[in-house]
Amino acid sequence: MARFIRVKPQQDSDIIYGLTGISKYLSVSQSTLLRWIKLHGLPCGKIPTGQWMTTRSLIDQWVLSRNPYYRDAMKRRDEKHQDGQ
């Protein structure tokens, strides 16, 4: 018989739980957060308890990828990389 152990996340964990925590991290309202999840693909999901969760690194990556200067820089980097091969 399998046993499951519940582990409390550490305080400095990369994981953010709940709409309140995620919206505070992004400094937006919860309604804006839900709209971004639905319309713009903000990487968040619900865990079996029904609580929303994501990680700081996923959010940071998502924010940077939506920045046109960052996208252009990544495109140029990829083109340079392809030319070098």
C-alpha positions, 0 to 999 in steps of 0.5 A: 500500500502506497503512503503519501507524505505531505510536505510543506513548501519552504518559505523561499520556494519558487512556487506561488499559491493562490490568486492573491499571491500570484496577483501580488507578485505581478502587482495586478488585480485578481480579475486582471490575473484571471483575464491574463490566464484565459486570454494571454496564456499566463502559465498558471494551473489549479491543483487538486484542491482547487487552488491556483499555483505557478512558479516565479520563474514561469511568470518571469519567463512569460513576462519577458517573452511578451516584451517586444525588445526581449523577443527581438533580442531572442530572435537575433540570438537564434539567427546568429546561432543558426548562422554559426552552425 
